[in-house]
Amino acid sequence: MNRRVPLSLVLLCCLLFGASSAQAQMVPRSLEIDIFGGAYLFGGICPEGTTNRENLWCAPILGGRLGVNLNEHVAIEGTLGYVPTRTSDTGRTAHYLNPHFDLVLHMTKWRIVPYLAVGAGWQYTSVEQSYRTGAAIEPTTQWRDPHASGEALLGNPPDAIVYPARSTTFVVDVGGGLKLLAFERGGVRIDARYLLSIGPGDPRLVDGDGNGTFERVVNGVPSWDNGVLVAKDVFHHAEVTLAAFFLIGGGPGKDSDGDSIPDREDECPDEREDRDEYQDEDGCPDLDNDQDGVPDLKDRCLMVPEDRDDWRDSDGCPDPDNDGDGLQDVEDGCPGQAEDADGFQDDDGCPDVDNDQDTIPDSRDGCPLEPEDADNFRDDDGCPEPDNDGDGIPDLGDRCPNAAEELNGIDDDDGCPELDSDGDGVYDGADRCPGEAEDLDGFEDKDGCPDPDNDADGLPDSQDSCPMVAEDADGWEEGDGCPDYDNDEDGLADEKDECPNKPEDDDGFEDKDGCPDLDNDQDGRVDTADKCPNHAENVNGFQDDDGCPDEIPEDLKRFTGVIPDIQFKQGSDELLVSSFPTLNQAARTLLEYPDVRMEIQGHASSEGDDDYNLELSQRRADSVRRYLVAKGVVADRLIAVGYGEKVPAATNRNESGRSINRRVEFHILQ
């Protein structure tokens, strides 16, 4: 009978579990329980009618396994398999048990886990319907199965096949397979094994002289030693099984980056989760939560993307109303300029500096919604004057629209005054501007013409605080019409002041140049926060925020660089007791300097595997950090980093150098 595990069943299992979570992996310290079935091949020959050395047909195998996963990569397990079969010559029922114990090596720690296995155990065979316990075997006669019928006699000389009714022999096995984790605590397992059994033969079979013999002839010719057959039982088996397995118990597993998310669930096992309440369960730091191109460290709105409209784009916050005029940017014709809300076209979002388009800005326009008539009469007030001179005669019919008619009965309807048309006290004959009244402001009042800008500085006298002295036009308070000889009022004339618009701070440092010096010693700390404003801070990790140069105290300097007294058990991260005095003193010193932050470095020699050295050095650095934290040092002040063999302090070519390289260093962080 030909019994095989259908290939389609294997493919179906792969499809069923191909979409399972990529975070599943072998759980360390967990108990594994398997239930399996498959095919067992005796001697590698299966077709019916073919005789193998053990005289047993290939058959299905059923059984179970119980194992312990020591970690993600190493497990031990025990297996018990049962094969219900028959003898190949007479078809008698036979029972085959195969208990064995194995070491299993998982090749990866992810969802699909290839593995190798090697182990040893026993095989137990029992054949029913034994007729007798032995048979006389003569070298010159035919060989046969002692339990077979007469028709089962073999030719002479054959490879004689005889077997005991019951036997127990030693078995070694080697093989491998795949574990497919369908979920976090279980999945499907495919396993293939080669098994080799070595036994002493069957002492119940004897020759004609009553001597014990073994159960088969070598190469068709009996091998005798003083009448005793010396060949031994050597059988080759193979098995292929498909199992469902389940994981019970166990710890969370390794957490390489120390972010409290085990590696088997951590998408970034070597990068610590930033714990900013954004996708914190994936184990990966998110440097830009809202993906707006502004790093979270600079982003004022971590969860809302910047709108990228060239308005305050560096703060990371969207600005729906850039100019703050109450109109959303999507509806605002001028999103970068606030609407002036003066009752004129206020719904377009754009400021209207000259509503009536009379070239006079609304800020100076007495009638911002009525255009100036530009008739050279009070044209700077922005208001139209239909009767400039207020004589009751509209300008359109007034021959002297800018000079009030004197109602004296003489040509009162022409709109022109007599003798002094503009009423400025200057008779028309001497009045250079008979139609415009002199402004009588003490400046050239004899010509009869008004002077709207006496000092010719471009500011109308009505707005000029110094109408007789021209503005100096140096960009400082030019709207008042007065010259400013010391803009910043620091006592230095602008012509000698290198910073005429910024007052000197008069702090005794370069006070003659007229410029304020916010950071005298150029150490990056403004003088108001600098205890030593004229002496630059030296950045050495100790009191770097006070602005004063300082040296690391001797008691703190002792705990910088290599700390030779910190020792561990060989191949372990467990601290030796001899290390405690040094670590206790280090803790006391760090408690005396609460502002100091320290990096604890673990280093290794080049002996052994690179990855193991890196992992051991990290564990040792973590062990020192835990000790110091237990002594009262705030955990946030300490960073533990394992460098493995990457940063040697001496040669690795001799034991002296390697001993130096196995070290712990403390470094003050800036």
C-alpha positions in Angstrom: 0.0 0.0 0.0 1.3 3.4 -0.9 0.4 6.0 1.7 1.6 9.6 1.1 0.8 13.0 2.6 -1.0 14.9 -0.2 1.0 17.9 -1.5 -2.3 19.8 -1.8 -2.8 19.6 2.0 0.6 21.2 2.6 -0.2 24.0 0.0 -3.6 24.6 1.6 -1.9 25.1 5.0 0.5 27.6 3.5 -2.4 29.5 2.0 -4.4 29.5 5.2 -1.6 30.9 7.3 0.2 33.1 4.7 -1.8 36.1 5.8 -1.2 35.7 9.6 0.4 38.3 11.7 4.0 39.0 10.9 4.5 39.7 14.6 4.0 36.1 15.7 7.1 34.1 16.7 8.3 31.4 19.1 7.5 32.5 22.6 10.5 32.0 24.9 10.0 29.7 28.0 6.8 28.5 26.6 5.4 24.9 26.6 4.8 23.5 23.1 2.2 20.7 22.5 2.0 19.0 19.1 -0.5 16.5 17.6 0.7 15.0 14.4 0.1 12.5 11.7 2.0 11.4 8.6 3.8 8.5 6.8 6.4 6.2 8.1 8.8 4.4 5.7 10.6 1.2 6.8 13.9 0.7 4.9 12.9 3.4 2.4 10.8 0.8 0.4 7.1 1.1 0.4 5.3 -0.6 -2.5 3.3 -3.7 -1.5 4.9 -6.9 -2.5 8.4 -5.6 -1.9 10.3 -7.1 1.0 12.5 -4.9 3.1 15.0 -5.8 5.8 12.5 -5.5 8.7 9.7 -7.3 6.8 7.3 -4.4 7.6 5.1 -2.4 5.3 5.2 1.4 5.3 2.2 2.8 7.1 0.7 6.0 8.7 2.1 7.3 11.9 0.2 9.1 14.6 1.5 10.7 17.8 2.3 13.8 19.8 5.2 15.9 21.0 5.8 17.8 24.2 8.5 20.5 24.2 9.9 23.5 26.0 11.1 26.6 24.0 14.1 27.8 26.1 14.2 30.9 24.0 13.3 32.0 20.4 16.0 29.8 18.9 16.5 26.7 21.1 14.0 24.1 22.2 14.0 20.5 23.6 11.1 18.1 23.0 10.0 14.6 23.5 8.1 12.6 20.7 6.0 9.5 20.8 4.9 8.0 17.5 2.7 4.9 16.8 2.7 3.0 13.5 0.0 0.3 12.9 1.5 -1.9 10.2 1.8 -5.5 9.0 4.6 -7.9 8.0 5.4 -7.8 4.4 5.6 -11.6 3.9 2.6 -12.9 5.8 0.5 -9.8 6.4 0.4 -10.3 10.2 -0.6 -7.3 12.3 2.4 -5.5 13.8 2.7 -2.5 16.2 5.6 -0.1 16.1 6.3 2.6 18.8 9.1 5.2 18.4 9.7 7.4 21.5 12.7 9.8 21.1 14.0 13.1 22.5 15.4 15.9 20.4 17.2 19.2 20.4 15.5 21.7 18.1 17.2 24.8 16.6 14.9 27.5 15.2 16.7 29.3 12.3 14.6 32.5 12.5 12.3 34.2 15.1 9.5 35.3 12.8 6.2 33.8 11.6 7.8 31.2 9.3 10.4 29.3 11.3 12.6 26.7 9.6 14.3 24.4 12.1 16.8 21.6 12.5 16.4 18.7 14.9 18.7 15.9 16.2 18.0 13.3 18.9 17.8 9.7 20.0 15.4 7.2 21.5 14.1 3.7 21.1 12.0 1.7 18.7 9.7 -1.1 19.9 8.2 -3.7 17.5 5.5 -6.3 18.3 4.2 -8.8 15.8 0.9 -10.6 16.7 0.2 -14.4 16.1 3.8 -15.6 16.9 3.7 -19.4 16.4 6.9 -20.1 18.4 9.9 -18.2 19.8 12.7 -19.7 17.7 13.7 -21.8 14.8 16.5 -24.1 14.1 18.8 -22.6 11.4 21.2 -24.9 9.5 23.9 -23.2 7.3 23.1 -25.8 4.6 19.4 -25.4 4.7 16.9 -22.9 3.5 16.3 -19.7 5.6 12.9 -18.6 6.6 10.9 -16.4 8.8 10.3 -18.4 12.0 6.7 -17.1 12.1 6.0 -17.6 8.3 4.1 -20.4 6.7 5.7 -23.0 4.4 4.8 -20.9 1.3 7.0 -18.0 2.7 10.3 -20.0 2.4 13.0 -18.0 0.6 15.4 -19.2 -2.0 18.9 -20.4 -1.3 21.2 -18.5 -0.9 19.0 -15.4 -0.3 19.3 -12.3 2.0 17.5 -14.2 4.7 14.8 -12.2 6.4 13.9 -13.3 10.0 12.7 -11.2 12.8 11.6 -11.5 16.5 8.1 -11.3 17.7 9.0 -8.4 19.9 12.1 -6.2 19.9 13.5 -3.0 21.4 16.5 -1.2 19.8 18.3 2.1 20.1 17.4 4.8 17.5 19.1 8.1 16.5 17.3 10.6 14.3 18.1 13.8 12.4 15.9 16.1 10.4 14.1 19.4 10.2 11.1 21.2 9.0 9.0 24.4 9.1 6.8 25.9 11.8 4.1 28.2 10.4 2.6 30.4 13.1 -1.1 31.0 12.3 -1.5 33.1 15.3 0.5 34.2 18.3 0.2 30.9 20.2 0.0 28.2 17.6 0.1 27.0 14.1 1.1 24.2 11.7 4.3 22.2 11.7 5.8 20.2 8.8 8.5 17.7 9.8 10.8 15.2 8.0 13.2 12.8 9.8 15.8 10.2 9.0 16.1 7.5 11.7 18.8 4.9 12.1 18.3 1.9 14.4 21.1 -0.4 15.5 20.3 -3.6 17.4 22.0 -6.8 18.5 19.8 -9.2 16.4 17.5 -11.8 17.9 19.1 -14.1 20.4 16.1 -16.4 20.3 17.1 -17.7 16.8 19.7 -20.5 17.1 21.8 -22.6 14.8 22.0 -26.4 14.8 24.4 -26.5 17.7 22.1 -24.3 19.8 24.3 -21.2 19.4 22.6 -17.7 19.3 22.5 -16.0 16.0 21.4 -12.5 14.5 18.5 -11.9 12.3 19.9 -11.5 8.8 22.6 -12.7 6.4 25.1 -10.2 4.9 25.0 -10.0 1.1 23.2 -13.3 0.8 26.0 -15.2 2.5 25.9 -16.1 6.2 28.8 -14.7 8.2 29.8 -17.2 10.9 32.3 -17.0 13.8 32.7 -20.5 15.3 29.2 -21.3 14.2 27.6 -18.0 15.3 26.3 -15.4 12.8 28.0 -12.0 13.5 25.9 -9.5 11.4 24.1 -6.8 13.4 20.7 -5.1 12.9 21.1 -1.8 11.1 17.9 -0.3 9.7 17.2 2.9 7.9 13.8 4.7 8.4 12.2 7.9 7.2 9.1 9.8 8.4 7.2 12.8 7.1 4.5 14.4 9.4 2.1 17.3 9.6 1.2 18.6 13.0 -0.9 21.3 14.7 1.0 22.8 17.6 0.1 25.1 20.5 2.2 27.3 22.8 1.3 27.7 26.5 2.8 30.2 29.0 6.2 31.8 28.5 7.4 35.4 28.8 7.0 38.3 26.5 10.4 37.7 24.9 13.4 39.8 24.1 13.0 43.6 24.0 16.2 44.8 22.2 15.4 48.6 22.3 13.9 48.6 25.8 10.6 50.3 24.8 8.5 47.7 26.6 7.3 46.1 23.3 8.8 42.7 22.8 10.7 42.1 19.6 8.1 39.6 18.4 5.5 42.4 18.4 8.0 45.3 17.6 8.2 46.4 13.9 11.4 48.3 14.8 13.1 46.1 17.4 16.3 48.2 17.4 14.6 51.6 17.6 12.8 52.7 20.7 9.1 53.8 20.4 8.8 57.5 21.1 5.6 57.2 23.2 3.9 60.3 21.9 0.4 58.7 21.8 0.6 58.2 18.1 0.9 54.6 16.8 2.7 53.7 20.0 1.8 50.0 19.7 4.0 49.4 16.6 7.3 49.9 18.4 8.6 52.4 15.9 9.4 56.0 16.6 7.3 58.5 14.6 9.4 61.5 14.0 6.7 63.3 12.0 3.2 62.1 13.2 1.1 64.2 10.8 3.6 63.7 7.8 3.7 67.4 7.1 7.5 67.6 6.8 7.9 69.4 10.1 9.6 67.2 12.7 7.6 66.6 15.9 10.2 68.3 18.0 9.4 71.6 16.1 5.8 70.9 15.4 3.3 72.7 17.6 0.4 70.6 16.1 1.7 67.0 16.1 -1.5 65.4 14.9 -2.7 68.1 12.4 -0.6 68.6 9.2 0.7 72.1 8.2 -1.3 73.5 5.3 1.9 74.6 3.4 0.6 77.9 2.2 3.8 79.9 2.7 2.4 81.4 5.9 4.1 80.3 9.2 4.8 76.9 7.7 7.6 76.2 10.1 5.3 75.9 13.2 3.6 72.7 11.9 0.1 74.1 12.4 -2.4 74.8 9.6 -3.5 78.4 9.5 -7.1 78.5 8.1 -7.1 82.3 8.4 -3.6 83.6 7.9 -4.2 87.3 8.3 -6.7 86.8 11.1 -9.4 88.9 9.5 -12.2 86.5 10.1 -12.4 85.2 6.5 -11.2 81.7 5.8 -8.2 81.6 3.4 -10.2 79.6 0.9 -12.6 82.5 0.6 -10.0 85.3 1.1 -8.8 87.2 -1.9 -5.8 88.4 0.1 -5.0 85.6 2.6 -1.8 87.3 3.7 -3.3 90.7 4.2 -6.1 91.5 6.7 -9.3 93.0 5.5 -9.6 96.6 6.9 -13.3 96.1 7.8 -14.2 99.7 7.0 -17.6 99.0 5.4 -16.3 99.0 1.9 -16.1 95.6 0.1 -15.3 93.9 3.4 -16.3 90.4 2.1 -13.4 90.0 -0.4 -10.7 89.7 2.4 -8.5 92.4 0.9 -7.8 95.8 2.5 -8.9 98.8 0.5 -6.5 101.6 1.3 -8.3 104.1 -0.9 -12.0 103.2 -1.1 -13.1 106.0 -3.3 -10.0 105.8 -5.6 -9.2 109.5 -5.2 -5.5 108.7 -4.5 -5.8 109.9 -0.9 -5.3 106.9 1.5 -8.4 106.2 3.6 -6.2 106.8 6.7 -6.0 110.5 5.7 -9.3 110.7 3.8 -12.0 112.6 5.5 -14.6 111.1 3.1 -13.2 107.6 2.3 -16.4 106.7 0.4 -16.6 109.9 -1.7 -13.8 110.9 -4.1 -12.1 114.2 -3.8 -13.0 116.5 -6.6 -9.4 117.6 -7.2 -10.1 121.2 -7.8 -7.1 122.5 -6.0 -9.1 123.4 -3.0 -8.4 121.4 0.1 -7.7 118.5 -2.1 -5.7 116.7 0.6 -8.7 116.1 2.9 -10.3 113.6 0.5 -13.7 115.2 0.5 -15.4 116.8 -2.5 -16.2 120.6 -2.0 -19.2 121.6 -4.3 -18.8 125.1 -3.0 -15.2 125.6 -2.1 -15.4 129.1 -0.8 -18.8 128.5 0.9 -20.3 131.6 -0.6 -23.5 129.8 -1.7 -22.6 129.8 -5.3 -21.7 126.3 -6.6 -18.3 126.0 -7.9 -19.7 125.1 -11.3 -21.2 128.6 -11.6 -18.6 130.4 -9.5 -16.0 132.4 -11.3 -14.0 132.5 -8.1 -14.8 129.1 -6.6 -12.0 129.4 -4.0 -12.8 133.0 -2.9 -16.1 133.7 -1.2 -18.3 136.3 -2.7 -18.8 139.4 -0.6 -22.4 140.2 -0.6 -22.0 143.9 -1.0 -24.5 144.3 -3.8 -21.8 144.5 -6.4 -21.8 141.5 -8.8 -22.8 139.3 -6.0 -23.8 136.5 -8.4 -20.4 136.0 -10.0 -19.0 134.4 -6.9 -15.9 136.6 -6.7 -15.1 138.9 -3.8 -14.1 142.4 -4.5 -10.6 143.9 -3.7 -9.6 140.8 -1.6 -11.2 138.0 -3.4 -9.8 135.2 -1.1 -10.3 137.2 2.0 -6.9 136.6 3.3 -6.1 140.2 4.0 -4.0 140.5 0.9 -5.5 142.6 -1.8 -6.0 141.1 -5.1 -3.5 143.4 -6.8 -0.7 142.1 -4.5 -2.1 138.6 -4.1 -0.2 136.0 -6.1 -2.9 133.6 -5.3 -6.1 135.8 -5.3 -8.3 132.8 -5.5 -6.6 131.0 -2.5 -6.4 132.4 1.0 -3.0 132.7 2.6 -2.7 130.2 5.5 -1.2 132.8 7.8 1.1 130.4 9.5 4.0 132.7 9.9 5.8 131.4 6.8 5.8 133.7 3.7 2.4 135.2 4.6 2.9 138.3 2.4 2.5 136.6 -0.9 -1.1 135.8 -0.4 -0.6 132.1 -1.2 -1.0 129.2 1.2 2.0 127.1 2.0 0.8 123.5 2.7 4.4 122.3 3.4 6.5 125.1 4.7 9.8 123.1 5.2 9.3 121.2 1.9 9.9 117.8 3.6 6.9 116.1 1.9 4.6 116.2 4.9 1.7 118.7 4.9 2.0 121.2 7.7 -1.3 120.0 9.0 0.5 116.7 9.8 4.0 118.1 10.5 5.0 118.5 14.1 7.9 120.6 13.0 6.6 122.5 10.0 9.6 124.9 9.9 12.3 122.2 10.2 12.6 119.5 7.5 12.4 115.8 8.4 15.8 114.1 8.1 14.3 111.1 6.2 16.5 108.5 7.8 13.8 105.8 8.2 13.1 106.6 11.8 9.7 108.2 12.8 9.5 110.0 9.5 5.7 110.5 9.9 6.1 113.3 12.5 8.0 115.8 10.2 10.7 116.4 12.8 14.4 115.6 12.3 15.8 112.9 14.7 19.5 113.4 15.5 19.6 110.5 17.9 17.0 108.0 16.8 17.5 105.5 19.6 18.2 108.1 22.3 21.2 106.4 23.6 23.3 109.5 23.8 25.2 108.9 20.5 24.5 111.0 17.5 23.2 109.0 14.6 26.2 110.1 12.5 28.5 108.3 14.9 26.1 105.5 15.9 26.7 102.1 14.1 23.2 101.0 15.2 21.2 104.3 15.1 17.9 102.6 15.6 19.0 100.3 18.5 20.0 101.8 21.8 23.4 100.9 23.3 23.0 98.6 26.3 25.7 100.4 28.4 26.9 97.3 30.1 30.6 98.2 30.0 31.3 96.1 26.9 32.0 98.0 23.6 29.6 100.8 24.7 31.1 103.4 22.2 29.7 101.8 19.0 26.1 102.5 19.7 25.1 98.9 19.3 23.6 96.7 22.0 25.6 93.5 22.8 23.2 90.8 23.8 25.8 88.1 24.3 29.2 89.8 25.2 31.2 86.6 25.4 29.6 85.0 22.3 28.9 81.7 24.2 25.3 81.4 23.0 23.7 82.6 26.2 22.2 86.0 26.4 23.8 88.3 29.0 20.5 88.5 31.0 20.8 84.7 31.6 24.6 84.5 31.7 26.2 84.5 35.2 29.5 85.4 33.5 28.5 87.6 30.6 32.2 88.5 29.7 33.6 85.0 30.0 32.5 82.3 27.6 31.1 79.0 28.9 33.2 75.9 28.2 30.9 73.1 27.2 32.0 70.0 29.1 28.7 68.5 30.3 29.1 70.0 33.7 26.9 73.1 34.6 26.8 74.1 31.0 23.7 76.3 31.5 25.1 79.0 33.8 27.3 80.7 31.2 30.5 80.4 33.3 33.6 78.4 32.4 34.1 75.6 34.9 36.0 72.4 35.4 34.6 69.0 36.3 35.0 68.4 40.0 37.6 65.8 41.0 35.0 63.5 42.7 32.9 63.5 39.5 35.9 63.3 37.2 36.7 60.0 38.9 33.6 58.5 37.3 34.4 59.5 33.7 36.2 57.2 31.2 37.0 53.5 32.0 35.8 52.3 35.4 38.2 49.3 36.0 36.6 48.1 39.3 33.3 47.2 37.6 33.5 43.4 37.0 31.0 40.7 35.9 30.7 36.9 36.1 32.3 35.4 33.0 29.8 35.3 30.1 27.1 37.0 32.2 25.7 40.4 33.0 25.6 39.6 36.7 27.8 42.1 38.7 30.5 40.7 41.0 30.2 41.8 44.6 33.6 43.4 44.3 32.0 46.0 42.0 29.5 47.2 44.6 31.7 49.7 46.5 32.7 51.5 43.3 29.1 51.6 42.1 27.8 52.8 45.5 30.3 55.7 45.4 29.3 56.5 41.8 25.7 56.6 42.9 26.5 59.0 45.8 28.5 61.2 43.5 25.8 61.4 40.9 23.2 62.2 43.6 25.5 65.2 44.6 25.3 66.5 41.0 21.6 66.1 40.0 22.1 68.0 36.7 24.7 65.6 35.3 23.5 63.1 32.7 25.7 60.0 32.0 26.1 57.5 29.3 27.1 54.0 30.5 29.1 52.1 27.8 29.6 48.4 27.7 32.6 47.1 25.6 33.8 43.6 24.7 36.8 41.9 23.3 36.8 40.2 19.9 36.5 36.7 21.3 33.3 34.9 20.4 30.4 35.8 18.1 30.0 39.5 17.1 26.3 39.6 17.7 26.6 37.8 21.1 29.4 40.3 22.2 27.1 43.2 21.2 24.2 41.8 23.1 26.3 40.9 26.2 27.8 44.4 26.3 24.3 45.9 26.2 23.1 43.7 29.0 26.1 44.6 31.1 25.6 48.3 30.5 21.9 47.8 31.4 22.9 45.9 34.6 25.1 48.8 35.8 22.3 51.3 35.0 19.7 49.2 37.0 22.1 49.1 39.9 22.6 52.9 39.9 18.8 53.5 39.6 18.2 51.2 42.5 20.6 53.4 44.5 18.4 56.5 43.9 19.8 57.9 40.6 16.9 59.2 38.4 16.6 56.7 35.5 16.3 59.5 32.9 19.8 60.7 33.7 21.4 57.4 32.6 21.7 56.0 29.1 23.0 52.4 28.7 24.7 51.6 25.4 26.4 48.3 24.4 29.2 48.7 21.8 30.3 45.1 21.6 33.8 44.9 20.1 33.4 47.9 17.8 35.4 50.4 20.0 38.6 48.5 21.2 40.8 50.3 23.7 43.7 48.0 23.0 44.8 45.3 20.6 42.8 42.1 20.5 45.8 40.0 19.5 46.8 39.0 23.0 45.0 38.3 26.3 46.3 41.5 27.9 44.7 43.7 25.3 41.5 41.7 25.2 41.2 42.0 29.0 41.5 45.8 28.6 38.8 45.8 25.9 36.3 44.0 28.3 35.4 47.2 30.2 32.7 49.6 31.3 33.0 53.4 30.7 31.1 56.4 32.0 30.8 59.5 29.8 29.1 62.8 30.8 26.5 63.8 28.3 26.3 67.5 27.2 
